[in-house]
Amino acid sequence: MTFDLRFLRAVRMLRMMRVTKFGRYSRALKILRGVIGDRRDELLATGSILLLVVVLASGLMFEVEHEAQPAVFTSIPATMWWAVATLTTMGIDIRPITPLGRMLAACVAVSGVGLFAIPAGILGSGFVEKYLAQRQLKKKCPHCGKSLDEAPEGGGDQPA
């Protein structure tokens, strides 16, 4: 008699879901979630541009290389794997052999470096803004909200 233990996979998945709860307690993950939320529009725009470049690059590469390598560049969706790998500078064994294909591949690879640097810059500036905002909050009195850098009213002990 054999036991079907597939239900244990579901139990393991439930245990793995508990790991996602750690994000509630981690200050860094809260900051990251806030930065992504604040910069959502910019990140979506960058992602849209990246998707457009993938579609254009794969379509152009298919047109340029399909006749020279019909077994490698079989369709535009299949060529998208080449475009993603080239844009991310991951590198794969699929290489264009025509001069026009090589020139297109070079342009796609160079543009990929820039396109993936944009979200990093967006997130980096978001982290700086969050850090500066938290720093400003620490300089205020928690009771009255006045800045701790201001001189106290009434003169106090300080010479005029």
Chimera marker file (.cmm) of the C-alpha trace (Angstrom):
<marker_set name="trace">
<marker id="1" x="0.000" y="0.000" z="0.000" r="1" g="1" b="0" radius="0.5"/>
<marker id="2" x="1.472" y="3.357" z="-1.041" r="1" g="1" b="0" radius="0.5"/>
<marker id="3" x="0.613" y="6.635" z="0.563" r="1" g="1" b="0" radius="0.5"/>
<marker id="4" x="-0.079" y="9.705" z="-1.489" r="1" g="1" b="0" radius="0.5"/>
<marker id="5" x="1.873" y="12.467" z="0.206" r="1" g="1" b="0" radius="0.5"/>
<marker id="6" x="1.034" y="15.257" z="-2.214" r="1" g="1" b="0" radius="0.5"/>
<marker id="7" x="-0.976" y="16.994" z="0.477" r="1" g="1" b="0" radius="0.5"/>
<marker id="8" x="2.301" y="17.583" z="2.334" r="1" g="1" b="0" radius="0.5"/>
<marker id="9" x="3.318" y="19.946" z="-0.450" r="1" g="1" b="0" radius="0.5"/>
<marker id="10" x="0.334" y="22.134" z="0.395" r="1" g="1" b="0" radius="0.5"/>
<marker id="11" x="1.306" y="22.071" z="4.059" r="1" g="1" b="0" radius="0.5"/>
<marker id="12" x="4.850" y="23.081" z="3.142" r="1" g="1" b="0" radius="0.5"/>
<marker id="13" x="3.508" y="25.922" z="1.033" r="1" g="1" b="0" radius="0.5"/>
<marker id="14" x="1.483" y="27.174" z="3.987" r="1" g="1" b="0" radius="0.5"/>
<marker id="15" x="4.621" y="27.128" z="6.107" r="1" g="1" b="0" radius="0.5"/>
<marker id="16" x="6.475" y="29.048" z="3.402" r="1" g="1" b="0" radius="0.5"/>
<marker id="17" x="3.725" y="31.676" z="3.373" r="1" g="1" b="0" radius="0.5"/>
<marker id="18" x="4.581" y="32.443" z="7.002" r="1" g="1" b="0" radius="0.5"/>
<marker id="19" x="7.940" y="33.764" z="5.821" r="1" g="1" b="0" radius="0.5"/>
<marker id="20" x="6.171" y="36.628" z="4.063" r="1" g="1" b="0" radius="0.5"/>
<marker id="21" x="4.941" y="37.874" z="7.450" r="1" g="1" b="0" radius="0.5"/>
<marker id="22" x="8.491" y="38.830" z="8.392" r="1" g="1" b="0" radius="0.5"/>
<marker id="23" x="8.092" y="41.841" z="6.120" r="1" g="1" b="0" radius="0.5"/>
<marker id="24" x="5.753" y="43.423" z="8.650" r="1" g="1" b="0" radius="0.5"/>
<marker id="25" x="8.419" y="43.498" z="11.306" r="1" g="1" b="0" radius="0.5"/>
<marker id="26" x="11.414" y="44.487" z="9.230" r="1" g="1" b="0" radius="0.5"/>
<marker id="27" x="12.026" y="48.231" z="9.135" r="1" g="1" b="0" radius="0.5"/>
<marker id="28" x="14.054" y="47.965" z="5.937" r="1" g="1" b="0" radius="0.5"/>
<marker id="29" x="11.272" y="46.125" z="4.118" r="1" g="1" b="0" radius="0.5"/>
<marker id="30" x="8.764" y="48.731" z="5.275" r="1" g="1" b="0" radius="0.5"/>
<marker id="31" x="10.965" y="51.468" z="3.860" r="1" g="1" b="0" radius="0.5"/>
<marker id="32" x="11.393" y="49.545" z="0.600" r="1" g="1" b="0" radius="0.5"/>
<marker id="33" x="7.625" y="49.035" z="0.334" r="1" g="1" b="0" radius="0.5"/>
<marker id="34" x="7.084" y="52.748" z="0.964" r="1" g="1" b="0" radius="0.5"/>
<marker id="35" x="9.651" y="53.788" z="-1.648" r="1" g="1" b="0" radius="0.5"/>
<marker id="36" x="8.149" y="51.458" z="-4.249" r="1" g="1" b="0" radius="0.5"/>
<marker id="37" x="4.685" y="52.787" z="-3.422" r="1" g="1" b="0" radius="0.5"/>
<marker id="38" x="5.822" y="56.395" z="-3.661" r="1" g="1" b="0" radius="0.5"/>
<marker id="39" x="7.658" y="55.824" z="-6.942" r="1" g="1" b="0" radius="0.5"/>
<marker id="40" x="5.111" y="53.460" z="-8.492" r="1" g="1" b="0" radius="0.5"/>
<marker id="41" x="4.318" y="55.721" z="-11.464" r="1" g="1" b="0" radius="0.5"/>
<marker id="42" x="7.957" y="56.198" z="-12.429" r="1" g="1" b="0" radius="0.5"/>
<marker id="43" x="8.694" y="52.479" z="-12.066" r="1" g="1" b="0" radius="0.5"/>
<marker id="44" x="5.652" y="51.544" z="-14.159" r="1" g="1" b="0" radius="0.5"/>
<marker id="45" x="6.686" y="53.986" z="-16.875" r="1" g="1" b="0" radius="0.5"/>
<marker id="46" x="10.180" y="52.522" z="-16.931" r="1" g="1" b="0" radius="0.5"/>
<marker id="47" x="8.767" y="49.001" z="-17.034" r="1" g="1" b="0" radius="0.5"/>
<marker id="48" x="6.514" y="49.955" z="-19.936" r="1" g="1" b="0" radius="0.5"/>
<marker id="49" x="9.446" y="51.373" z="-21.869" r="1" g="1" b="0" radius="0.5"/>
<marker id="50" x="11.442" y="48.234" z="-21.132" r="1" g="1" b="0" radius="0.5"/>
<marker id="51" x="8.610" y="46.039" z="-22.389" r="1" g="1" b="0" radius="0.5"/>
<marker id="52" x="8.340" y="48.147" z="-25.542" r="1" g="1" b="0" radius="0.5"/>
<marker id="53" x="12.078" y="47.800" z="-26.172" r="1" g="1" b="0" radius="0.5"/>
<marker id="54" x="11.857" y="44.007" z="-25.725" r="1" g="1" b="0" radius="0.5"/>
<marker id="55" x="9.027" y="43.753" z="-28.255" r="1" g="1" b="0" radius="0.5"/>
<marker id="56" x="10.725" y="46.069" z="-30.770" r="1" g="1" b="0" radius="0.5"/>
<marker id="57" x="14.134" y="44.409" z="-30.406" r="1" g="1" b="0" radius="0.5"/>
<marker id="58" x="12.732" y="40.914" z="-30.793" r="1" g="1" b="0" radius="0.5"/>
<marker id="59" x="10.641" y="41.903" z="-33.805" r="1" g="1" b="0" radius="0.5"/>
<marker id="60" x="13.559" y="43.607" z="-35.520" r="1" g="1" b="0" radius="0.5"/>
<marker id="61" x="15.962" y="40.766" z="-34.725" r="1" g="1" b="0" radius="0.5"/>
<marker id="62" x="13.508" y="38.201" z="-36.033" r="1" g="1" b="0" radius="0.5"/>
<marker id="63" x="13.209" y="40.100" z="-39.314" r="1" g="1" b="0" radius="0.5"/>
<marker id="64" x="16.969" y="40.493" z="-39.641" r="1" g="1" b="0" radius="0.5"/>
<marker id="65" x="18.091" y="36.995" z="-38.581" r="1" g="1" b="0" radius="0.5"/>
<marker id="66" x="15.231" y="34.635" z="-39.434" r="1" g="1" b="0" radius="0.5"/>
<marker id="67" x="16.402" y="33.904" z="-42.970" r="1" g="1" b="0" radius="0.5"/>
<marker id="68" x="20.007" y="33.370" z="-41.871" r="1" g="1" b="0" radius="0.5"/>
<marker id="69" x="19.124" y="31.237" z="-38.816" r="1" g="1" b="0" radius="0.5"/>
<marker id="70" x="15.590" y="29.853" z="-39.115" r="1" g="1" b="0" radius="0.5"/>
<marker id="71" x="16.241" y="27.179" z="-36.483" r="1" g="1" b="0" radius="0.5"/>
<marker id="72" x="17.410" y="29.718" z="-33.878" r="1" g="1" b="0" radius="0.5"/>
<marker id="73" x="15.081" y="32.666" z="-34.483" r="1" g="1" b="0" radius="0.5"/>
<marker id="74" x="11.903" y="30.670" z="-35.083" r="1" g="1" b="0" radius="0.5"/>
<marker id="75" x="9.314" y="33.314" z="-34.134" r="1" g="1" b="0" radius="0.5"/>
<marker id="76" x="9.011" y="36.720" z="-32.522" r="1" g="1" b="0" radius="0.5"/>
<marker id="77" x="7.966" y="35.277" z="-29.134" r="1" g="1" b="0" radius="0.5"/>
<marker id="78" x="10.912" y="32.865" z="-29.264" r="1" g="1" b="0" radius="0.5"/>
<marker id="79" x="13.201" y="35.762" z="-30.140" r="1" g="1" b="0" radius="0.5"/>
<marker id="80" x="11.954" y="37.627" z="-27.056" r="1" g="1" b="0" radius="0.5"/>
<marker id="81" x="14.124" y="35.305" z="-24.957" r="1" g="1" b="0" radius="0.5"/>
<marker id="82" x="17.140" y="36.597" z="-26.860" r="1" g="1" b="0" radius="0.5"/>
<marker id="83" x="15.986" y="40.198" z="-26.310" r="1" g="1" b="0" radius="0.5"/>
<marker id="84" x="15.498" y="39.740" z="-22.557" r="1" g="1" b="0" radius="0.5"/>
<marker id="85" x="18.836" y="37.968" z="-22.179" r="1" g="1" b="0" radius="0.5"/>
<marker id="86" x="20.612" y="40.668" z="-24.180" r="1" g="1" b="0" radius="0.5"/>
<marker id="87" x="18.937" y="43.586" z="-22.377" r="1" g="1" b="0" radius="0.5"/>
<marker id="88" x="19.793" y="42.134" z="-18.977" r="1" g="1" b="0" radius="0.5"/>
<marker id="89" x="23.348" y="41.387" z="-20.170" r="1" g="1" b="0" radius="0.5"/>
<marker id="90" x="22.821" y="37.805" z="-19.036" r="1" g="1" b="0" radius="0.5"/>
<marker id="91" x="24.271" y="36.383" z="-22.207" r="1" g="1" b="0" radius="0.5"/>
<marker id="92" x="23.121" y="33.228" z="-23.955" r="1" g="1" b="0" radius="0.5"/>
<marker id="93" x="24.312" y="31.037" z="-26.802" r="1" g="1" b="0" radius="0.5"/>
<marker id="94" x="21.945" y="32.620" z="-29.320" r="1" g="1" b="0" radius="0.5"/>
<marker id="95" x="24.013" y="35.042" z="-31.371" r="1" g="1" b="0" radius="0.5"/>
<marker id="96" x="23.217" y="36.937" z="-34.548" r="1" g="1" b="0" radius="0.5"/>
<marker id="97" x="25.458" y="36.149" z="-37.500" r="1" g="1" b="0" radius="0.5"/>
<marker id="98" x="24.538" y="38.845" z="-40.017" r="1" g="1" b="0" radius="0.5"/>
<marker id="99" x="26.286" y="42.233" z="-39.802" r="1" g="1" b="0" radius="0.5"/>
<marker id="100" x="22.965" y="44.054" z="-39.375" r="1" g="1" b="0" radius="0.5"/>
<marker id="101" x="21.942" y="41.574" z="-36.665" r="1" g="1" b="0" radius="0.5"/>
<marker id="102" x="25.215" y="42.100" z="-34.804" r="1" g="1" b="0" radius="0.5"/>
<marker id="103" x="24.819" y="45.868" z="-34.964" r="1" g="1" b="0" radius="0.5"/>
<marker id="104" x="21.251" y="45.593" z="-33.676" r="1" g="1" b="0" radius="0.5"/>
<marker id="105" x="22.412" y="43.283" z="-30.876" r="1" g="1" b="0" radius="0.5"/>
<marker id="106" x="25.073" y="45.795" z="-29.846" r="1" g="1" b="0" radius="0.5"/>
<marker id="107" x="22.507" y="48.606" z="-29.700" r="1" g="1" b="0" radius="0.5"/>
<marker id="108" x="20.112" y="46.459" z="-27.666" r="1" g="1" b="0" radius="0.5"/>
<marker id="109" x="22.855" y="45.453" z="-25.217" r="1" g="1" b="0" radius="0.5"/>
<marker id="110" x="23.999" y="49.042" z="-24.668" r="1" g="1" b="0" radius="0.5"/>
<marker id="111" x="20.453" y="50.311" z="-24.243" r="1" g="1" b="0" radius="0.5"/>
<marker id="112" x="19.773" y="47.509" z="-21.766" r="1" g="1" b="0" radius="0.5"/>
<marker id="113" x="22.461" y="48.780" z="-19.430" r="1" g="1" b="0" radius="0.5"/>
<marker id="114" x="20.844" y="52.206" z="-19.389" r="1" g="1" b="0" radius="0.5"/>
<marker id="115" x="17.297" y="50.908" z="-19.104" r="1" g="1" b="0" radius="0.5"/>
<marker id="116" x="18.124" y="48.809" z="-16.058" r="1" g="1" b="0" radius="0.5"/>
<marker id="117" x="20.020" y="51.667" z="-14.427" r="1" g="1" b="0" radius="0.5"/>
<marker id="118" x="16.946" y="53.928" z="-14.491" r="1" g="1" b="0" radius="0.5"/>
<marker id="119" x="14.901" y="51.943" z="-11.910" r="1" g="1" b="0" radius="0.5"/>
<marker id="120" x="17.986" y="51.742" z="-9.693" r="1" g="1" b="0" radius="0.5"/>
<marker id="121" x="18.270" y="55.529" z="-9.796" r="1" g="1" b="0" radius="0.5"/>
<marker id="122" x="14.555" y="55.956" z="-9.120" r="1" g="1" b="0" radius="0.5"/>
<marker id="123" x="14.728" y="53.668" z="-6.091" r="1" g="1" b="0" radius="0.5"/>
<marker id="124" x="17.957" y="55.282" z="-4.886" r="1" g="1" b="0" radius="0.5"/>
<marker id="125" x="16.493" y="58.772" z="-4.959" r="1" g="1" b="0" radius="0.5"/>
<marker id="126" x="13.390" y="57.464" z="-3.207" r="1" g="1" b="0" radius="0.5"/>
<marker id="127" x="15.531" y="56.038" z="-0.401" r="1" g="1" b="0" radius="0.5"/>
<marker id="128" x="17.327" y="59.369" z="-0.024" r="1" g="1" b="0" radius="0.5"/>
<marker id="129" x="14.003" y="61.220" z="0.212" r="1" g="1" b="0" radius="0.5"/>
<marker id="130" x="12.715" y="58.768" z="2.853" r="1" g="1" b="0" radius="0.5"/>
<marker id="131" x="15.938" y="59.101" z="4.822" r="1" g="1" b="0" radius="0.5"/>
<marker id="132" x="15.815" y="62.910" z="4.755" r="1" g="1" b="0" radius="0.5"/>
<marker id="133" x="12.136" y="62.926" z="5.723" r="1" g="1" b="0" radius="0.5"/>
<marker id="134" x="12.822" y="60.656" z="8.698" r="1" g="1" b="0" radius="0.5"/>
<marker id="135" x="15.761" y="62.829" z="9.694" r="1" g="1" b="0" radius="0.5"/>
<marker id="136" x="13.535" y="65.931" z="9.666" r="1" g="1" b="0" radius="0.5"/>
<marker id="137" x="10.964" y="64.164" z="11.851" r="1" g="1" b="0" radius="0.5"/>
<marker id="138" x="13.634" y="63.405" z="14.450" r="1" g="1" b="0" radius="0.5"/>
<marker id="139" x="14.496" y="67.125" z="14.713" r="1" g="1" b="0" radius="0.5"/>
<marker id="140" x="10.992" y="68.031" z="15.904" r="1" g="1" b="0" radius="0.5"/>
<marker id="141" x="9.646" y="67.966" z="19.417" r="1" g="1" b="0" radius="0.5"/>
<marker id="142" x="7.284" y="64.995" z="19.761" r="1" g="1" b="0" radius="0.5"/>
<marker id="143" x="4.967" y="67.029" z="22.016" r="1" g="1" b="0" radius="0.5"/>
<marker id="144" x="4.570" y="70.420" z="20.364" r="1" g="1" b="0" radius="0.5"/>
<marker id="145" x="6.008" y="69.766" z="16.881" r="1" g="1" b="0" radius="0.5"/>
<marker id="146" x="8.442" y="72.692" z="17.001" r="1" g="1" b="0" radius="0.5"/>
<marker id="147" x="11.842" y="72.270" z="15.479" r="1" g="1" b="0" radius="0.5"/>
<marker id="148" x="14.530" y="71.386" z="18.002" r="1" g="1" b="0" radius="0.5"/>
<marker id="149" x="16.956" y="73.649" z="16.137" r="1" g="1" b="0" radius="0.5"/>
<marker id="150" x="14.972" y="76.807" z="16.991" r="1" g="1" b="0" radius="0.5"/>
<marker id="151" x="16.044" y="78.973" z="19.911" r="1" g="1" b="0" radius="0.5"/>
<marker id="152" x="13.697" y="78.738" z="22.906" r="1" g="1" b="0" radius="0.5"/>
<marker id="153" x="11.239" y="81.608" z="23.410" r="1" g="1" b="0" radius="0.5"/>
<marker id="154" x="11.796" y="84.072" z="26.213" r="1" g="1" b="0" radius="0.5"/>
<marker id="155" x="15.562" y="84.206" z="25.962" r="1" g="1" b="0" radius="0.5"/>
<marker id="156" x="16.319" y="81.525" z="28.545" r="1" g="1" b="0" radius="0.5"/>
<marker id="157" x="19.960" y="81.146" z="29.577" r="1" g="1" b="0" radius="0.5"/>
<marker id="158" x="21.388" y="82.157" z="26.220" r="1" g="1" b="0" radius="0.5"/>
<marker id="159" x="23.106" y="85.540" z="25.915" r="1" g="1" b="0" radius="0.5"/>
<marker id="160" x="21.558" y="88.064" z="23.577" r="1" g="1" b="0" radius="0.5"/>
<link id1="1" id2="2" r="1" g="1" b="0" radius="0.2"/>
<link id1="2" id2="3" r="1" g="1" b="0" radius="0.2"/>
<link id1="3" id2="4" r="1" g="1" b="0" radius="0.2"/>
<link id1="4" id2="5" r="1" g="1" b="0" radius="0.2"/>
<link id1="5" id2="6" r="1" g="1" b="0" radius="0.2"/>
<link id1="6" id2="7" r="1" g="1" b="0" radius="0.2"/>
<link id1="7" id2="8" r="1" g="1" b="0" radius="0.2"/>
<link id1="8" id2="9" r="1" g="1" b="0" radius="0.2"/>
<link id1="9" id2="10" r="1" g="1" b="0" radius="0.2"/>
<link id1="10" id2="11" r="1" g="1" b="0" radius="0.2"/>
<link id1="11" id2="12" r="1" g="1" b="0" radius="0.2"/>
<link id1="12" id2="13" r="1" g="1" b="0" radius="0.2"/>
<link id1="13" id2="14" r="1" g="1" b="0" radius="0.2"/>
<link id1="14" id2="15" r="1" g="1" b="0" radius="0.2"/>
<link id1="15" id2="16" r="1" g="1" b="0" radius="0.2"/>
<link id1="16" id2="17" r="1" g="1" b="0" radius="0.2"/>
<link id1="17" id2="18" r="1" g="1" b="0" radius="0.2"/>
<link id1="18" id2="19" r="1" g="1" b="0" radius="0.2"/>
<link id1="19" id2="20" r="1" g="1" b="0" radius="0.2"/>
<link id1="20" id2="21" r="1" g="1" b="0" radius="0.2"/>
<link id1="21" id2="22" r="1" g="1" b="0" radius="0.2"/>
<link id1="22" id2="23" r="1" g="1" b="0" radius="0.2"/>
<link id1="23" id2="24" r="1" g="1" b="0" radius="0.2"/>
<link id1="24" id2="25" r="1" g="1" b="0" radius="0.2"/>
<link id1="25" id2="26" r="1" g="1" b="0" radius="0.2"/>
<link id1="26" id2="27" r="1" g="1" b="0" radius="0.2"/>
<link id1="27" id2="28" r="1" g="1" b="0" radius="0.2"/>
<link id1="28" id2="29" r="1" g="1" b="0" radius="0.2"/>
<link id1="29" id2="30" r="1" g="1" b="0" radius="0.2"/>
<link id1="30" id2="31" r="1" g="1" b="0" radius="0.2"/>
<link id1="31" id2="32" r="1" g="1" b="0" radius="0.2"/>
<link id1="32" id2="33" r="1" g="1" b="0" radius="0.2"/>
<link id1="33" id2="34" r="1" g="1" b="0" radius="0.2"/>
<link id1="34" id2="35" r="1" g="1" b="0" radius="0.2"/>
<link id1="35" id2="36" r="1" g="1" b="0" radius="0.2"/>
<link id1="36" id2="37" r="1" g="1" b="0" radius="0.2"/>
<link id1="37" id2="38" r="1" g="1" b="0" radius="0.2"/>
<link id1="38" id2="39" r="1" g="1" b="0" radius="0.2"/>
<link id1="39" id2="40" r="1" g="1" b="0" radius="0.2"/>
<link id1="40" id2="41" r="1" g="1" b="0" radius="0.2"/>
<link id1="41" id2="42" r="1" g="1" b="0" radius="0.2"/>
<link id1="42" id2="43" r="1" g="1" b="0" radius="0.2"/>
<link id1="43" id2="44" r="1" g="1" b="0" radius="0.2"/>
<link id1="44" id2="45" r="1" g="1" b="0" radius="0.2"/>
<link id1="45" id2="46" r="1" g="1" b="0" radius="0.2"/>
<link id1="46" id2="47" r="1" g="1" b="0" radius="0.2"/>
<link id1="47" id2="48" r="1" g="1" b="0" radius="0.2"/>
<link id1="48" id2="49" r="1" g="1" b="0" radius="0.2"/>
<link id1="49" id2="50" r="1" g="1" b="0" radius="0.2"/>
<link id1="50" id2="51" r="1" g="1" b="0" radius="0.2"/>
<link id1="51" id2="52" r="1" g="1" b="0" radius="0.2"/>
<link id1="52" id2="53" r="1" g="1" b="0" radius="0.2"/>
<link id1="53" id2="54" r="1" g="1" b="0" radius="0.2"/>
<link id1="54" id2="55" r="1" g="1" b="0" radius="0.2"/>
<link id1="55" id2="56" r="1" g="1" b="0" radius="0.2"/>
<link id1="56" id2="57" r="1" g="1" b="0" radius="0.2"/>
<link id1="57" id2="58" r="1" g="1" b="0" radius="0.2"/>
<link id1="58" id2="59" r="1" g="1" b="0" radius="0.2"/>
<link id1="59" id2="60" r="1" g="1" b="0" radius="0.2"/>
<link id1="60" id2="61" r="1" g="1" b="0" radius="0.2"/>
<link id1="61" id2="62" r="1" g="1" b="0" radius="0.2"/>
<link id1="62" id2="63" r="1" g="1" b="0" radius="0.2"/>
<link id1="63" id2="64" r="1" g="1" b="0" radius="0.2"/>
<link id1="64" id2="65" r="1" g="1" b="0" radius="0.2"/>
<link id1="65" id2="66" r="1" g="1" b="0" radius="0.2"/>
<link id1="66" id2="67" r="1" g="1" b="0" radius="0.2"/>
<link id1="67" id2="68" r="1" g="1" b="0" radius="0.2"/>
<link id1="68" id2="69" r="1" g="1" b="0" radius="0.2"/>
<link id1="69" id2="70" r="1" g="1" b="0" radius="0.2"/>
<link id1="70" id2="71" r="1" g="1" b="0" radius="0.2"/>
<link id1="71" id2="72" r="1" g="1" b="0" radius="0.2"/>
<link id1="72" id2="73" r="1" g="1" b="0" radius="0.2"/>
<link id1="73" id2="74" r="1" g="1" b="0" radius="0.2"/>
<link id1="74" id2="75" r="1" g="1" b="0" radius="0.2"/>
<link id1="75" id2="76" r="1" g="1" b="0" radius="0.2"/>
<link id1="76" id2="77" r="1" g="1" b="0" radius="0.2"/>
<link id1="77" id2="78" r="1" g="1" b="0" radius="0.2"/>
<link id1="78" id2="79" r="1" g="1" b="0" radius="0.2"/>
<link id1="79" id2="80" r="1" g="1" b="0" radius="0.2"/>
<link id1="80" id2="81" r="1" g="1" b="0" radius="0.2"/>
<link id1="81" id2="82" r="1" g="1" b="0" radius="0.2"/>
<link id1="82" id2="83" r="1" g="1" b="0" radius="0.2"/>
<link id1="83" id2="84" r="1" g="1" b="0" radius="0.2"/>
<link id1="84" id2="85" r="1" g="1" b="0" radius="0.2"/>
<link id1="85" id2="86" r="1" g="1" b="0" radius="0.2"/>
<link id1="86" id2="87" r="1" g="1" b="0" radius="0.2"/>
<link id1="87" id2="88" r="1" g="1" b="0" radius="0.2"/>
<link id1="88" id2="89" r="1" g="1" b="0" radius="0.2"/>
<link id1="89" id2="90" r="1" g="1" b="0" radius="0.2"/>
<link id1="90" id2="91" r="1" g="1" b="0" radius="0.2"/>
<link id1="91" id2="92" r="1" g="1" b="0" radius="0.2"/>
<link id1="92" id2="93" r="1" g="1" b="0" radius="0.2"/>
<link id1="93" id2="94" r="1" g="1" b="0" radius="0.2"/>
<link id1="94" id2="95" r="1" g="1" b="0" radius="0.2"/>
<link id1="95" id2="96" r="1" g="1" b="0" radius="0.2"/>
<link id1="96" id2="97" r="1" g="1" b="0" radius="0.2"/>
<link id1="97" id2="98" r="1" g="1" b="0" radius="0.2"/>
<link id1="98" id2="99" r="1" g="1" b="0" radius="0.2"/>
<link id1="99" id2="100" r="1" g="1" b="0" radius="0.2"/>
<link id1="100" id2="101" r="1" g="1" b="0" radius="0.2"/>
<link id1="101" id2="102" r="1" g="1" b="0" radius="0.2"/>
<link id1="102" id2="103" r="1" g="1" b="0" radius="0.2"/>
<link id1="103" id2="104" r="1" g="1" b="0" radius="0.2"/>
<link id1="104" id2="105" r="1" g="1" b="0" radius="0.2"/>
<link id1="105" id2="106" r="1" g="1" b="0" radius="0.2"/>
<link id1="106" id2="107" r="1" g="1" b="0" radius="0.2"/>
<link id1="107" id2="108" r="1" g="1" b="0" radius="0.2"/>
<link id1="108" id2="109" r="1" g="1" b="0" radius="0.2"/>
<link id1="109" id2="110" r="1" g="1" b="0" radius="0.2"/>
<link id1="110" id2="111" r="1" g="1" b="0" radius="0.2"/>
<link id1="111" id2="112" r="1" g="1" b="0" radius="0.2"/>
<link id1="112" id2="113" r="1" g="1" b="0" radius="0.2"/>
<link id1="113" id2="114" r="1" g="1" b="0" radius="0.2"/>
<link id1="114" id2="115" r="1" g="1" b="0" radius="0.2"/>
<link id1="115" id2="116" r="1" g="1" b="0" radius="0.2"/>
<link id1="116" id2="117" r="1" g="1" b="0" radius="0.2"/>
<link id1="117" id2="118" r="1" g="1" b="0" radius="0.2"/>
<link id1="118" id2="119" r="1" g="1" b="0" radius="0.2"/>
<link id1="119" id2="120" r="1" g="1" b="0" radius="0.2"/>
<link id1="120" id2="121" r="1" g="1" b="0" radius="0.2"/>
<link id1="121" id2="122" r="1" g="1" b="0" radius="0.2"/>
<link id1="122" id2="123" r="1" g="1" b="0" radius="0.2"/>
<link id1="123" id2="124" r="1" g="1" b="0" radius="0.2"/>
<link id1="124" id2="125" r="1" g="1" b="0" radius="0.2"/>
<link id1="125" id2="126" r="1" g="1" b="0" radius="0.2"/>
<link id1="126" id2="127" r="1" g="1" b="0" radius="0.2"/>
<link id1="127" id2="128" r="1" g="1" b="0" radius="0.2"/>
<link id1="128" id2="129" r="1" g="1" b="0" radius="0.2"/>
<link id1="129" id2="130" r="1" g="1" b="0" radius="0.2"/>
<link id1="130" id2="131" r="1" g="1" b="0" radius="0.2"/>
<link id1="131" id2="132" r="1" g="1" b="0" radius="0.2"/>
<link id1="132" id2="133" r="1" g="1" b="0" radius="0.2"/>
<link id1="133" id2="134" r="1" g="1" b="0" radius="0.2"/>
<link id1="134" id2="135" r="1" g="1" b="0" radius="0.2"/>
<link id1="135" id2="136" r="1" g="1" b="0" radius="0.2"/>
<link id1="136" id2="137" r="1" g="1" b="0" radius="0.2"/>
<link id1="137" id2="138" r="1" g="1" b="0" radius="0.2"/>
<link id1="138" id2="139" r="1" g="1" b="0" radius="0.2"/>
<link id1="139" id2="140" r="1" g="1" b="0" radius="0.2"/>
<link id1="140" id2="141" r="1" g="1" b="0" radius="0.2"/>
<link id1="141" id2="142" r="1" g="1" b="0" radius="0.2"/>
<link id1="142" id2="143" r="1" g="1" b="0" radius="0.2"/>
<link id1="143" id2="144" r="1" g="1" b="0" radius="0.2"/>
<link id1="144" id2="145" r="1" g="1" b="0" radius="0.2"/>
<link id1="145" id2="146" r="1" g="1" b="0" radius="0.2"/>
<link id1="146" id2="147" r="1" g="1" b="0" radius="0.2"/>
<link id1="147" id2="148" r="1" g="1" b="0" radius="0.2"/>
<link id1="148" id2="149" r="1" g="1" b="0" radius="0.2"/>
<link id1="149" id2="150" r="1" g="1" b="0" radius="0.2"/>
<link id1="150" id2="151" r="1" g="1" b="0" radius="0.2"/>
<link id1="151" id2="152" r="1" g="1" b="0" radius="0.2"/>
<link id1="152" id2="153" r="1" g="1" b="0" radius="0.2"/>
<link id1="153" id2="154" r="1" g="1" b="0" radius="0.2"/>
<link id1="154" id2="155" r="1" g="1" b="0" radius="0.2"/>
<link id1="155" id2="156" r="1" g="1" b="0" radius="0.2"/>
<link id1="156" id2="157" r="1" g="1" b="0" radius="0.2"/>
<link id1="157" id2="158" r="1" g="1" b="0" radius="0.2"/>
<link id1="158" id2="159" r="1" g="1" b="0" radius="0.2"/>
<link id1="159" id2="160" r="1" g="1" b="0" radius="0.2"/>
</marker_set>
